[in-house]
Amino acid sequence: MSDNKPSATRRQFLGGAALAAGAAATGKLVHAQAADPLITELQPWQQFLGPGVDAAPYGMPSPFESHVVRRNVPWLTADSVSSVNFTPLHEMEGIITPNGLAFERHHGGVAEIDPADHRLMINGLVDTQMVFTMQDLMRFPRENRTYFLECAANSGMEWRGAQLNGCQFTHGMIHNVVYTGVPLRLLLEEAGVQTNGTWLLAEGADASAMTRSIPMEKCLDDCLVATHMNGERLRPEQGYPLRLVVPGWEGNMWVKWLRRLEVGDQPWHHREETSKYTDLLANGDARRFTWVMDAKSVITNPSPQAPILHGPGPTVLTGVAWSGRGTIPRVDVTLDGGMNWHQARMSGPSFDKSMHRFYFEFDWDGSELLLQSRAHDSTGYVQPTKDQLREIRGENSIYHNNGIQTWLVRENGESENVEVG
């Protein structure tokens, strides 16, 4: 699952890169023969009745899709209870992550909580300390919003060079779902935040007692206290029965199994600070308050886990892009490592702080490709190359790597993670 070979250079591959690209495929498709018995003859599944509607009370994917699962990299952490698994981006289409494929990040394993016993407290610099049951929370107005959640360490292993061979592992610490919940602002208004209450400490009910400090301005803006994702109750691994949603900001602040919100007049500097995510620069300084996730994109197919199987001819390239500062109106793609860029076709809904799906159709001539994508967000920000990031930040950090990803596609359609700036 990893590739620790030395990074390839632009010069090594550009000579063989395919330059034949167009807005639409022009080659001829190869079709199955008209006499193919799989279409002309009766098949076994047409000759007997299948299971009835009561066979699977909770629907499951087809057994032929059993390979589409979250995966972890065991050597990344000492123990799986404080670890991460990865969304199989290369197997997905659209922008919504199914609940059973949404990546997990835990600091003390999954907390199993009976919602009847769960409480949410608001205390600190408030007019009235309050404790809510789950039933209490369901009496507040609810909203539905589609957001991405990205771990700050997503792509973190790639800071010093190409490492993990597959977009599931380089970019899979992300999911994009429809959250349903109560605006945090309404709960804080119910308790009455005092004028000197400028920070909020969110605390989880898991064994690690996960805590994070969040500026009050963000809390009163677009944060949710969520109970559902994609129309059903949160999964246990996603914080059931209650989690915080902090749109566009790094995933470690989206506290799961949410049990307490303490209003204060400054960030907390005790247990939280010992595990706070920081971005260490080359000179030893650390970037402070790097919460927002910058614009980023990745080509999901073709990619190392999704080779080109059909051979030369009409080929569809696809991927996803996102930004913590807004929408993605444009994505560019290149087939030759950045020598020539082409504007991709955006498809599907465009929500604030959400994934966006892009496509590029071209005629592959069977020669090597160097695939990259470059996202533009609604603020005018353009996704940088890895070298541009390293020039400013060095290579000490593993967080907030939004550099352009490169896949080398070989003549046989197989692909690998390589370095091209």
N, C-alpha and C positions, 0 to 999 in steps of 0.2 A: 504493500500500500504506500510505500515511500520510495523516493528516487533520490539518492544522495550522490549521483554522479556529478562531475563538474558542470557548471552552467555552460550552455552553448552560446556562441556569439552570433551577432547579426551576420557577419561576413561568411560564416560557415554555411548558412542556409539560404541567403538571399538569391544565390545563383540558381537554385532549383525551385524557387517559389513560383507558384502559378499566378499569373497576372490576369488571366481571362475571367473577367467579372462583369456582371450586368445587373440591371434592375430586375430583370426577369430571366428565368432559365430558358435557353434556346435549344438545348440538345434534345434528342429523342429518348423517350422512356422505353425500357425493355419490359414487355408485358409477358405474362404467363401464356402458355400455348392454349388455344381454344379447346384442344382435346384433353386438357389436364383432368384426370379423374377426380381430383379434389373438388372440382366444380361440376363435372358432368355426371358423376355417380352419387348415389345416396350414401351419406356418411353415417357412422354409428350413432352419433348424437341426435340424428334425425329419426331414429327408429325406436326410441323408448322415452317414456316420460321422465322429466327431471324432478328435482326436489320441489316441494310446494312452498307456499309463502310462509309457513311456520317452521321451516327447516333452520333458518338462521335469524333469530329475533333481532340480533344486531348484525347488520350487513358487513361482510368482509370482502376484500379484493379477490379477484380471480386467483386460483392456485398457480396459474401461469405467470402471475406477477409477484410471486413470493420472494423474488430477489430484490424487490424494491423496498428497502428497509433502511433505517438509520444504522450507521456503523460508527464504531469508535476506533481509536488508535491506542492500543493498550500501553505503549511505552511513553505516551505523553504525560501521564500522571502515575502516582504511586498506587492509587486505589480508585476504583470506579465510583465510590460514593462521593468523591470530590473530583469530578471529571466532566467530560463532555462527549456527546456523540454528534453526528453530523447528518444534516438533511441531504437526501439523494437528489441534488439539483439537476443532475444529468438525466434523470428519469421523469422529470416533471414538465408540464406545459402550463400556460396561463400564468397567473400570479398568486393563486391561493395555495397555501401549503396544507395538505390534509392533516388533521389532528394527530394521526398515528405516525406521521413522518416529521413533525416539527422537532427540531433539534432540542436536546436537553443540556443544561449546565447545572450541576449541583455542587454545593459546598458541604453538605452533610447527608446526602441521600434524599430520597423522596419521603416527605412527611405524609402519613396516612391519617386524615382528619375527618371525623364525623361532623358534617356541617351543623348538626343540632348542638354540638358542643363548642363551635367556633365563635369567637368574639373579635370585634375590632374596636380598639380603644383610641380615642383622641384626647391627648393630655398636653401639659406644658403651658405655654403662654396663650391660653384660650379663656374665654369668659366662663364656659361651662365644660368641665370634663365630661366626656360622653363615652358610653359603651354600646355598641350596636350588635344585635344578633343578625344572622343571615336574613331572617324574616324582616327585621327592621330595614335592612338595606334594600330589599326588594320593593319597599314602599316609596323609594325615591325615583324620580324620573331617570330613565335609562337611555343611552345613546348607542348607536352602532357605528364603528369606525374601522377602516382597514389600514393596518400599519405593519411595517416590518419591525422585527426585533433582531438586532445583530449584536453578537458578543464583540467587545472591544478587541479581543484576541483573534477574531476572524482574519485569516491570511497571515497571522503572526509568525508562523514558521517560515514564511517566504521573505522576511526582511533581508536575510543575508544570502539569498540565492534560492533557486528552485529546489524544493524538498519533497513535497507530497504530490503524488502523481494521480490527480483526479480532482475535478472541481468540487466533488463532495467533501474532500478533505482540505482543499485550499480555501474554499468559500462557503462551506456548508454549515457554519455556525450562525445560521440565519433562518428565520421563517417569516411568513407573511400571511396574516389571518385577519378575519373580521372579529374584532373584540366587541362584546356587549358589556356595558357597565355603567356605573353612576359617575358622573363628572366629580372628580375630587373636590372641586370648588364648592359644590353643594354641601358636602359633608363638613368642610371647613367653615362654611358660612353658618351651618347649624350650630357648631361649637363656638363660633365667634372668635376669630383670630385677632389677638391684640396688636396694636400698632407697631410694637417692637418685635413681633413675630415674623422674622425674615427668612427663617430656614425651617425645614421639616426633616425629622429623622424617621425613616420608614424601617420597621422591624418585622422580620418573618418569624413564623412559628416552627421552623425546622430546627434540627439539632444544632446547626451552626449559629442560630440566632442572627441570621444575616441582617445587617443594618447598612443603610446608605443615607447620606445627607443630600437634600435637594433644595435648591433655592425656592422661596415661596412664590416668586414671579412665575416659575414654570408650573408649580402646583396649581395655581389659579388660572392657568392658561388652558392646556389641552390634556392634562393627565386624567386617567380613568381609574376607578377601582372596579376591576373586571370580575365578572362571574361566569361568563361564557366566551367560547371561541368557536367560530364557524357554526354558530347556531346551537351548540350543545354545551353542557357544563364543562368548565376547564378540566383537562385531564389531571390526574394526581401529579404527574411529572411537570406539569405547567402551572402548578400552584393551587390546585383545588383545595378549598372552595373559593379562594379569593386571592387576587394578585394585583399589583400596581402596574399600570401601563404608563410609560414615560416616552411619548412619541418622539422618534428621531434621535433619542439619546442612547448611550451605550447600555447594553443589556443587563449589566450587573446592577443597574439602578432600578430595574423592574422587579422589585422584591416580590417573591412568591410566598404563598401561605401567609399573606399579610395579616398581622395581628395588632400592630400598634403604630400610631402616627403621633410623634411628639413635636410640638411647635417650639422653636427656640429662637435665639437672636444671633446665632453664629453656627458654623459647621461643627459637628461633634469630632472630638480628637482623642477618643479612647480606643476601644477595641476595633472600631471601624477602620481607623487609620493604619493599623498593622496589616490589613489586607487590601488597602485601597489600590485600585489600578492606577499606575502612574506611567508616564511616557518619558523615559530617561534619554536625554540628548547626549551627543558625543562629548560635550565638555563636562558632563556630570550633573548639569542642572536637570530638573524635571519640569515638564510642562504641567501647569496647574489647571484644573477645571476643564479638562478636555472631554466634555460630555457628548457633544454633537458628533454624529457619524457622518463623515464627508461623502460626497457623491462617489459611487463605485459601480462597477459592472463586471460581468464575467460571461464569456461564451460557454454555454452549457452543453452544446452539441453542434459540431463535433468537439470532442474533448477526450482525455485519456480513457475514461470509462465508457465513452460513447464513440467508438471508431466509425469511420465511413465504411459501411459494409456493402454498398451497392456498386462500387467501382466508379469510374469516370462518368460524367454526364450531369444532368440537373441535380443540384444539391441545395438543401435548405440549411442555413446556419441560423441558430437561435440562441438567445440568452436572456438575462435579466439585469436590470439596473435599478438603483435606488439612491435616495439622498435624504439625510436627516434635516435638510433645510427647505424641502419643498418637493416639487415634481421633477420628472425627467422628460423634457420636451424633445430631446434628440440624443441618439447614440450613433457614433461612427464606428465602422469596422474596417479592418485591413486584412488582406490575405497575404501580404508580403512583408510583415514586420514593421509597418509604418511608412513604407515608401509611397504608397497610395492609399488614401482613405475614401470610403464610400458611406453615404448616409443610410443607416438601416431603416427599416419600416417598423414603426411603432404600432402595436396592436393590443386592443383590450382597454380596460378602464385606466384612467390616470388619476390616482388619488394622491393627496399630500402625504409625504413621508411613508410611501408605499412602494412596493416593487412595481416595475414596468417591464413588459415583455417586448422584445424586439426580434426582428427577422431580417435575413438578407439572403435572397435567392441568387445563385450564380451557377455557371457551367464549369464544373471541375474537369481539368484536362488530365488529371492523374499525376501531376508533378507535385513536389513538396509545397506545403503551405505554412505560413507563419501567421496564425490567427490572433488578433487582438480586438478588443472593444474599448471604446472611450466614451464615457457618459458626460453629458452636459446637463446641469440642473437649472432650475427656474431662477436662480440668483445670478446666473452667468458663469458659475464655477465650472471648470473643465477638469475631469479626472487626470491626474498627473501620471507620469511614468514612475517606475520604481527608482530609477536613478535620480529623478528630480526630488523625490521624497528623501532619499538617502543624503543628498547634498545638503539638505536643510536639517534633518533630524539624526543623521548617522545611522548606526545599526544596532544600538543598544536595546531599543524597545522591542516588544512583541505586540504592541497595541496600535490601533488606528492605521493599519497598512491598507490604504485604498489605491495602491498603485496598479497600473495596467498589467493584466495577466496575459502571458503568451503561451499558446499551444503550438507545437510543431506537429503537423500532420504529414506523415511519410507517404510514399508512393503506394503502399499497400493499404492505406486508410487508417493505420494505427497512429495514435497520438501520444505525445508526452509533454510534460511540463519543462519549459526551457526559459532561459533568461535573454531578453532583448531589451535592455534599458528599463 
